[in-house]
Every structure is written in C-alpha cells, then in structure tokens.
C-alpha cells in the first residue's frame, strides 16, 4: 500500500538538502571570518551587532520559512502565482520612492534591517513564468506567447533598472534559458550573442573606425559570395591587405574605412545589377545596423553614462584607463587575496587581507576572496564543486518531473543559481565586470539568503510530490 504524503519522508531529495546545508555552513563560516577581529570584541556567535550574528538570524528565519513551505499544498503556489507576481511588481514600484542607498533605490529600511524586493521578485518571476509556459495553449511558436513570456521577464527587469541596480536587473536575463527550453527560436539567442560581441568590441577600440572597417569588410565577403565569383573575393582580400599594409598608421583609420566603404558600395551595385535583390538588401541592412549599433554603444558609454559605471566597464575591458584607487583597486585586491591563499590557504581566521579589510564589501559581493585566501585553491575548488553539484542536481530533478510546471520551475532555479555563481566568482577574479550580485548562500544578506532558500525550498516541496502528479 502506498504511503501517505505526510509519512513519505523519503520523498524528499536529501542530496539537494545536504548540498544546500553545506553551502549555508560554508557561507556563515566565511562571513564570520570576514567579520571576526582578534581584539577582544567577540561576544557571541549571535551578536546582532556583527554581520555573522545577523546572518545567523537570517539562517534561522530561512530554515523556518523552508519548513513552512513543506507544509503548504504544492498546487497553491501555482494557483497564486499571478498574485505573487503582481505583489512583487508592486513592491518594486513602491521601493522607487524610498531614500537612495549607494545611488540605488533598492531597499526598504525596516527598523535597522533592510529588505530588497528585487531578490524576492526573482522567486515570483520564476514561478509565474513556469506557470505560463506550462499552460496547454502556451506554444512558443506563436508570436503572442513569445511576447507575453518576454513581458513577464522584462517587467521586473525594467523596474529594477529604474532603481539603479543594474546587476540585479541583468540576473533576469537568466530566465530566457527557460524560454529556449520551451521552444524559443535559436536564432534569437544567436542574435543576442552577436549584440553582446559587438558591444564588447565597440568598447575595446579607442577609434571606432577600425571596427566599422571590419564590419564592412565582412559585408563585402557576403556580397562576393552572393555573386559566386571567388576571383573578385580574392582580389578584395589582396586589395584590402595591401591598403592596410601601406596605410596602417594612427592617422589612416578614416582613409582605410573610406576605401572599404567604396568597395562595399561597388559590390552592392554589382549585386543589384545581377538582380541579387534579396541578399543585397539583407546584407546592406544588417551591416548598416551593426555600424549604427557599435557607434551608438561607443558614444553612450563614453559620453552619457555616469563615471562610476564607466569605470566598472573599463576595469573589465580597459584597466589601463582606470584610476588605481577606484574600482580597479577592489578587483586587484580581490585577486591578490585569492592568489595569496596558494594551494591550501592560510587557515581559518588567518587571512591577512581579510583581517586588514583590504577588499571592500568583503562579506557580501567579494566573499569569494575570503574563501580563496583562507581555504586556498583546494577550498575554492570544493566550494565551486558543491555549487556545480547543486546545479546539476536541480537539473536532474527537472528531468524526472511529470509536471511541466515543475520542470520549468526547476530549470529557472538552475539558471538563477548558475548566473549568480558565474558572475560573482567571475567579478572577484576579474573575468566579468563588477556588477554587485551576491554568491548564493555564501554572501552576507538576509534578502538574498531567504530568497534563494525559498527558491530551493519550493523546488524540494514540488519534487517530493512528483509521484502524485499525473501531468
């Protein structure tokens, strides 16, 4: 006879629970290491005047909330998904009228504790998107369905952008992977990667003319391929190489671009003469669009956005343009701290740069440098390995579900976890820009910890009921 749900304790995925508990313990240990001073000021692990004491409180609250989640009927979360989403949007609007903190209106101040609604909006967006994608009439091939799905993602994203919190806003792009799993056209993601590549390239050149020249050169290649005359293509390569060799000087970029543009117009004309209308218009439109885009990105970043955000971009792409005591200092100190740990680390509570507070935001955004300094390469590898195992486990849970709703929800959880882990560790090591997002279950912060615990706790609940779901 089948056991009842209440007694089916074995239905819980204990592997996920153990991985979650391991990250929670490691995170609190590192927050303690970042906040502990050997000067006699230590009172207790529960001292609410210290970050580690407050984080202990958040851990207790998070565990209680996860426990309560297990007592609620799974179907209720799906049924009330629109209400959760609307309430989250209301909070994102309401927080715009609060006092700015570090240049962003992202926090509610509740008697000494701060609450960040964008963290909980991720939960609401994930469950709302999973609910919509699992509807019988949600066919991603239809334009209407694509627009609604993108709207569910863009609504909180734009509201968070209005708060001035670019890092949290970018996290919402992780949900687009759910759309790909639901059947979103692959070419949209290819175009997205092209846009990202062109944006980065536009910022790598002091003189944008070199990039424009390259775009036109590629367009000329397609023109010749449409004409199916390889001898012309070879001639263009030789001519372009000769001109580049003869005029490759600091003052020659405009001239070189003009020559390439003349070749572009000549080949476009020849294609029209040979009546390659469709291919010619296609090539001219997208090459023109690409030139306009890279020029706009270069102008916006260099002239319109604030100096603070400019420096974060330059730290990543052009560190030579940054002030050594600005954002570049944070990243350099973080890398020094990680590197100083060596293979095995300096030992728990023995990190010199951690103790001397060389790295700003050491218990939040840059918590990984504390792990690297005190636990070394092996400790960092173990933490990354636990995250990797947790994400793989969530994907495994997604694949074994009978419910489309739970499948999509689990995929959303995996995407959010991966995005946070990749970006946070990447920015502490200089691989990606510093955009200020926490490391799940590791970084200090009540909003972050509780929201990630809710995400995982709901998944554990849904998975425990999988044997009772028939569709």
For each residue, the residues with C-beta under 8 A, 3 or more apart:
1:
2:
3: 7 8
4: 7 8
5: 8 11 464 465 468
6:
7: 3 4
8: 3 4 5 11 464
9: 12
10:
11: 5 8 463 464 465 466 467
12: 9 17 460 463 464
13: 16 17 393 397 460 463 464
14: 17 18
15: 18 19 393
16: 13 19 20 390 393 394 397 456 459 460 463
17: 12 13 14 20 21 460
18: 14 15 21 22
19: 15 16 22 23 386 389 390 393
20: 16 17 23 24 390 441 453 456
21: 17 18 24 25
22: 18 19 25 26 386
23: 19 20 26 27 383 386 387 390 440 441 442
24: 20 21 27 28 59 441
25: 21 22 28 29
26: 22 23 29 30 371 383 386 442
27: 23 24 30 31 55 367 439 441 442 443 449
28: 24 25 31 32 52 55 56 59
29: 25 26 32 33 348
30: 26 27 33 34 363 367 370 371 374 442
31: 27 28 34 35 51 52 55 363 367 444
32: 28 29 35 36 45 52
33: 29 30 36 348 349 351 354 370 374
34: 30 31 51 354 362 363 367 370 444
35: 31 32 50 51 52 363
36: 32 33 42 52 349
37: 41 42 355
38: 349 355
39:
40:
41: 37
42: 36 37 47
43: 47 49 50
44: 47 53
45: 32 52 53 56
46: 53 56 57
47: 42 43 44 50 52 53
48: 53 54 57
49: 43 53
50: 35 43 47 53 54
51: 31 34 35 54 55 363 444
52: 28 31 32 35 36 45 47 55 56
53: 44 45 46 47 48 49 50 56 57
54: 48 50 51 57 58 113 444 446
55: 27 28 31 51 52 58 59 444 446 449
56: 28 45 46 52 53 59 60
57: 46 48 53 54 60 61 446
58: 54 55 61 62 445 446 449 450
59: 24 28 55 56 62 63 449
60: 56 57 63 64
61: 57 58 64 65 446 450
62: 58 59 65 66 449 450 453
63: 59 60 66 67 453
64: 60 61 67 68
65: 61 62 68 69 450 453 454 457
66: 62 63 69 70 453 454 456 457 460
67: 63 64 70 71
68: 64 65 71 72
69: 65 66 72 454 457 458 460 461
70: 66 67 457 460 461 464
71: 67 68
72: 68 69 76 77 461
73: 76
74: 77 78 461 462 465
75: 78 79
76: 72 73 79 80
77: 72 74 80 81 84 127 458 462
78: 74 75 81 127 131 405
79: 75 76
80: 76 77 83 84
81: 77 78 84 85 124 127 128 130 131
82: 85 86 128 131
83: 80 86 87
84: 77 80 81 87 88 123 124 127 128
85: 81 82 88 89 124 125 127 128 152
86: 82 83 89 90
87: 83 84 90 91 124
88: 84 85 91 92 117 120 121 123 124 125 156
89: 85 86 92 93 121 155 156 159
90: 86 87 93 94
91: 87 88 94 95 108 117 120 121
92: 88 89 95 96 117 118 121 156 159 160 163
93: 89 90 96 159
94: 90 91 97 98 108 117
95: 91 92 98 105 106 107 108 117 163
96: 92 93 105 159 162 163
97: 94 105
98: 94 95 105 107 108 109
99: 105 109
100: 103 104 105 164
101: 104 105 106 107 114
102:
103: 100 164 308
104: 100 101 107 163 164 165
105: 95 96 97 98 99 100 101 163 164
106: 95 101 116 117 118 160 163 164 165 168
107: 95 98 101 104 114 115 116
108: 91 94 95 98 114 115 116 117
109: 98 99 112 113 114
110: 113 114 115
111:
112: 109
113: 54 109 110 446
114: 101 107 108 109 110 446 447
115: 107 108 110 446 447
116: 106 107 108 119 120 168 445 447 448
117: 88 91 92 94 95 106 108 120 121 447
118: 92 106 121 122 156 160 163 165 168 169
119: 116 122 123 168 447 448 450 451
120: 88 91 116 117 123 124 447 450 451 454
121: 88 89 91 92 117 118 124 125 156 159 160
122: 118 119 125 126 156 171 172 416 451 455
123: 84 88 119 120 126 127 451 454 455 458
124: 81 84 85 87 88 120 121 127 128 156
125: 85 88 121 122 128 129 152 153 156 172 175
126: 122 123 129 130 175 409 412 413 416 455
127: 77 78 81 84 85 123 124 130 131 409 458
128: 81 82 84 85 124 125 131 132 152
129: 125 126 132 133 149 152 153 175 178 408 412
130: 81 126 127 133 134 178 405 406 408 409 412
131: 78 81 82 127 128 134 135 405
132: 128 129 135 138 148 149 152
133: 129 130 138 140 149 178 179 182 404 408
134: 130 131 138 403 404 405 407 408
135: 131 132 138
136:
137:
138: 132 133 134 135 145 149 182
139: 142 145 183
140: 133 145 146 149 179 182 183 184
141: 145 183
142: 139 145 146
143: 146 147
144: 147 148
145: 138 139 140 141 142 148 149
146: 140 142 143 149 150 179 184
147: 143 144 150 151
148: 132 144 145 151 152
149: 129 132 133 138 140 145 146 152 153 179 182 184
150: 146 147 153 154 179
151: 147 148 154 155
152: 85 125 128 129 132 148 149 155
153: 125 129 149 150 156 157 172 173 175 176
154: 150 151 157 158 172
155: 89 151 152 158 159
156: 88 89 92 118 121 122 124 125 153 159 160 172
157: 153 154 160 161 169 172 173
158: 154 155 161 162 169
159: 89 92 93 96 121 155 156 162 163
160: 92 106 118 121 156 157 163 165 168 169 172
161: 157 158 164 165 166 169
162: 96 158 159
163: 92 95 96 104 105 106 118 159 160 168
164: 100 103 104 105 106 161
165: 104 106 118 160 161 168 169 436
166: 161 169 170 309 435
167: 170 171 423 435 436 437
168: 106 116 118 119 160 163 165 171 437
169: 118 157 158 160 161 165 166 172
170: 166 167 173 423 435 437
171: 122 167 168 174 416 419 420 423 437
172: 122 125 153 154 156 157 160 169 175
173: 153 157 170 176 419
174: 171 177 412 415 416 418 419
175: 125 126 129 153 172 178 179 412 415 416
176: 153 173 179 180 184 189 192
177: 174 180 181 411 415
178: 129 130 133 175 181 182 408 411 412 415
179: 133 140 146 149 150 175 176 182 184
180: 176 177 183 184 186 189
181: 177 178 408 411
182: 133 138 140 149 178 179 408
183: 139 140 141 180
184: 140 146 149 176 179 180 188 189
185: 188
186: 180 189 190
187: 190 191
188: 184 185 191 192
189: 176 180 184 186 192 193
190: 186 187 193 194
191: 187 188 194 195
192: 176 188 189 195 196
193: 189 190 196 197
194: 190 191 197 198
195: 191 192 198 199 293
196: 192 193 199 200
197: 193 194 200 201
198: 194 195 201 202 290 293 294 297
199: 195 196 202 203 293 294 297
200: 196 197 203 204 317
201: 197 198 204 205 211 294
202: 198 199 205 208 211 293 294 295 297 298 301
203: 199 200 297 298 301 313 317 318
204: 200 201 317 318
205: 201 202 208 210 211 298
206:
207: 210 253
208: 202 205 211 212 294 295 298
209: 212 213 253 254 256 257
210: 205 207 213 214 253
211: 201 202 205 208 214 215 294
212: 208 209 215 216 257 291 294 295
213: 209 210 216 217 253 256 257 260
214: 210 211 217 218
215: 211 212 218 219 287 290 291 294
216: 212 213 219 220 257 260 261 263 264 287 291
217: 213 214 220 221 240 260
218: 214 215 221 222 287
219: 215 216 222 223 264 283 284 287
220: 216 217 223 224 236 260 263 264 267
221: 217 218 224 225 233 236
222: 218 219 225 226 279 283
223: 219 220 226 227 264 267 268 270 271 280 283
224: 220 221 227 229 230 232 233 236 267
225: 221 222 228 233
226: 222 223 271 276 279 280 283
227: 223 224 232 267 270 271 274 276
228: 225
229: 224 232 233
230: 224 233 234
231: 234 235
232: 224 227 229 235 236 267
233: 221 224 225 229 230 236 237
234: 230 231 237 238
235: 231 232 238 239
236: 220 221 224 232 233 239 240 263 267
237: 233 234 240 241
238: 234 235 241 242
239: 235 236 242 243 263
240: 217 236 237 243 244 259 260 263
241: 237 238 244 245
242: 238 239 245 246
243: 239 240 246 247 256 259
244: 240 241 247 248 256
245: 241 242 248
246: 242 243
247: 243 244 252 255 256
248: 244 245 252 256
249: 252
250: 253
251: 254
252: 247 248 249 255 256
253: 207 209 210 213 250 256 257
254: 209 251 257 258
255: 247 252 258 259
256: 209 213 243 244 247 248 252 253 259 260
257: 209 212 213 216 253 254 260 261
258: 254 255 261 262
259: 240 243 255 256 262 263
260: 213 216 217 220 240 256 257 263 264
261: 216 257 258 264 265
262: 258 259 265 266
263: 216 220 236 239 240 259 260 266 267
264: 216 219 220 223 260 261 267 268 287
265: 261 262 268 269
266: 262 263 269 270
267: 220 223 224 227 232 236 263 264 270 271
268: 223 264 265 271 272 280 283 284
269: 265 266 272 273
270: 223 227 266 267 273 274
271: 223 226 227 267 268 274 276 279 280
272: 268 269 275 276 277 280
273: 269 270
274: 227 270 271
275: 272
276: 226 227 271 272 279 280
277: 272 280 281
278: 281 282
279: 222 226 271 276 282 283
280: 223 226 268 271 272 276 277 283 284
281: 277 278 284 285
282: 278 279 285 286
283: 219 222 223 226 268 279 280 286 287
284: 219 268 280 281 287 288
285: 281 282 288 289
286: 282 283 289 290
287: 215 216 218 219 264 283 284 290 291
288: 284 285 291 292
289: 285 286 292 293
290: 198 215 286 287 293 294
291: 212 215 216 287 288 294 295
292: 288 289 295 296
293: 195 198 199 202 289 290 296 297
294: 198 199 201 202 208 211 212 215 290 291 297 298
295: 202 208 212 291 292 298 299
296: 292 293 299 300
297: 198 199 202 203 293 294 300 301
298: 202 203 205 208 294 295 301 302
299: 295 296 302 303 304
300: 296 297 303 304 305
301: 202 203 297 298 304 305 310 313
302: 298 299 310
303: 299 300
304: 299 300 301
305: 300 301 309 310
306: 309 310
307: 310 311
308: 103 311 312 327
309: 166 305 306 312 313
310: 301 302 305 306 307 313 314
311: 307 308 314 315 322 323 326 327 328
312: 308 309 315 316 327 433 434 435
313: 203 301 309 310 316 317 433
314: 310 311 317 318 319 321 322
315: 311 312 319 322 326 327 328 331 430 433 434
316: 312 313 319 430 432 433 434
317: 200 203 204 313 314
318: 203 204 314 321 322
319: 314 315 316 322 328
320:
321: 314 318
322: 311 314 315 318 319 326 327 328
323: 311 326 328
324: 328 329
325: 329
326: 311 315 322 323 329
327: 308 311 312 315 322 330 331 434
328: 311 315 319 322 323 324 331 332
329: 324 325 326 332 333
330: 327 333 334 359 360 361 366 434
331: 315 327 328 334 335 427 428 430 434
332: 328 329 335 336
333: 329 330 336 337 353 358 359 369
334: 330 331 337 338 359 366 368 369 428 429 430
335: 331 332 338 339 369 428 429 430
336: 332 333 339 340 353 358
337: 333 334 340 341 351 353 354 358 359 369 370 372 373
338: 334 335 341 368 369 372 373 380 428 429
339: 335 336 342 372
340: 336 337 346 352 353 373
341: 337 338 344 345 346 351 372 373 374 375 376 377 379 380
342: 339 345 346 376 377
343: 376 377 378
344: 341 375 376 377 378 379
345: 341 342 372 373 374 375 376 378 379
346: 340 341 342 350 351 352 373 374 376
347: 350 374
348: 29 33 374 375
349: 33 36 38 374
350: 346 347 374
351: 33 337 341 346 354 355 370 373 374
352: 340 346 355 356 373
353: 333 336 337 340 356 358 359 369 373
354: 33 34 337 351 357 359 362 369 370 373 374
355: 37 38 351 352
356: 352 353
357: 354 360 362
358: 333 336 337 353
359: 330 333 334 337 353 354 362 366 369
360: 330 357 366
361: 330 364 365 366 436
362: 34 354 357 359 366 367 369 370
363: 30 31 34 35 51 367 370 443 444
364: 361 367 438 443 444 445
365: 361 424 427 428 434 436 437 438 443
366: 330 334 359 360 361 362 369 370 428
367: 27 30 31 34 362 363 364 370 371 438 439 442 443 444
368: 334 338 371 372 380 383 424 425 428 429 439 442
369: 333 334 335 337 338 353 354 359 362 366 372 373 428
370: 30 33 34 337 351 354 362 363 366 367 373 374
371: 26 30 367 368 374 375 379 380 383 442
372: 337 338 339 341 345 368 369 375 376 377 379 380 428
373: 337 338 340 341 345 346 351 352 353 354 369 370 376
374: 30 33 341 345 346 347 348 349 350 351 354 370 371 379
375: 341 344 345 348 371 372 378 379 380 382 383
376: 341 342 343 344 345 346 372 373 379 380
377: 341 342 343 344 372 380 381
378: 343 344 345 375 381 382
379: 341 344 345 371 372 374 375 376 382 383
380: 338 341 368 371 372 375 376 377 383 384
381: 377 378 384 385
382: 375 378 379 385 386
383: 23 26 368 371 375 379 380 386 387 442
384: 380 381 387 388 421 425
385: 381 382 388 389
386: 19 22 23 26 382 383 389 390
387: 23 383 384 390 391 417 421 440
388: 384 385 391 392
389: 19 385 386 392 393
390: 16 19 20 23 386 387 393 394 417
391: 387 388 394 395 414 417 418 421
392: 388 389 395 396
393: 13 15 16 19 389 390 396 397
394: 16 390 391 397 398 410 413 414 417 459
395: 391 392 398 399 410 411 414
396: 392 393 399 400
397: 13 16 393 394 400 401 410 459 463
398: 394 395 401 406 407 410 411 414
399: 395 396 407
400: 396 397 466
401: 397 398 404 406 407 410 462 463 466 469
402: 406 466 469 470 471
403: 134 406 407 462 466 469 471
404: 133 134 401 407 408 471
405: 78 130 131 134 408 409
406: 130 398 401 402 403 409 410 459 462 463 466 469
407: 134 398 399 401 403 404 410 411
408: 129 130 133 134 178 181 182 404 405 411 412
409: 126 127 130 405 406 412 413 458 459 462
410: 394 395 397 398 401 406 407 413 414 459 462 463
411: 177 178 181 395 398 407 408 414 415
412: 126 129 130 174 175 178 408 409 415 416
413: 126 394 409 410 416 417 455 456 459
414: 391 394 395 398 410 411 417 418
415: 174 175 177 178 411 412 418 419
416: 122 126 171 174 175 412 413 419 420 455
417: 387 390 391 394 413 414 420 421 440 452
418: 174 391 414 415 421 422
419: 171 173 174 415 416 422 423
420: 171 416 417 423 424 437 438 439 440
421: 384 387 391 417 418 424 425 439 440
422: 418 419 425 426 432
423: 167 170 171 419 420 426 427 432 435 437
424: 365 368 420 421 427 428 437 438 439 443
425: 368 384 421 422 428 429 431 439
426: 422 423 429 431 432
427: 331 365 423 424 430 431 432 433 434 435
428: 331 334 335 338 365 366 368 369 372 424 425
429: 334 335 338 368 425 426
430: 315 316 331 334 335 427
431: 425 426 427
432: 316 422 423 426 427 435
433: 312 313 315 316 427
434: 312 315 316 327 330 331 365 427
435: 166 167 170 312 423 427 432
436: 165 167 361 365
437: 167 168 170 171 365 420 423 424
438: 364 365 367 420 424 442 443 444 445 448
439: 27 367 368 420 421 424 425 442 443
440: 23 387 417 420 421 443 448 452
441: 20 23 24 27 449 452 453
442: 23 26 27 30 367 368 371 383 438 439
443: 27 363 364 365 367 424 438 439 440 448
444: 31 34 51 54 55 363 364 367 438
445: 58 116 364 438 448 449
446: 54 55 57 58 61 113 114 115 449 450
447: 114 115 116 117 119 120 450 451
448: 116 119 438 440 443 445 451 452
449: 27 55 58 59 62 441 445 446 452 453
450: 58 61 62 65 119 120 446 447 453 454
451: 119 120 122 123 447 448 454 455
452: 417 440 441 448 449 455 456
453: 20 62 63 65 66 441 449 450 456 457
454: 65 66 69 120 123 450 451 457 458
455: 122 123 126 413 416 451 452 458 459
456: 16 20 66 413 452 453 459 460
457: 65 66 69 70 453 454 460 461
458: 69 77 123 127 409 454 455 461 462
459: 16 394 397 406 409 410 413 455 456 462 463
460: 12 13 16 17 66 69 70 456 457 463 464
461: 69 70 72 74 457 458 464 465
462: 74 77 401 403 406 409 410 458 459 465 466
463: 11 12 13 16 397 401 406 410 459 460 466
464: 5 8 11 12 13 70 460 461
465: 5 11 74 461 462 468 469
466: 11 400 401 402 403 406 462 463 469
467: 11
468: 5 465
469: 401 402 403 406 465 466
470: 402
471: 402 403 404
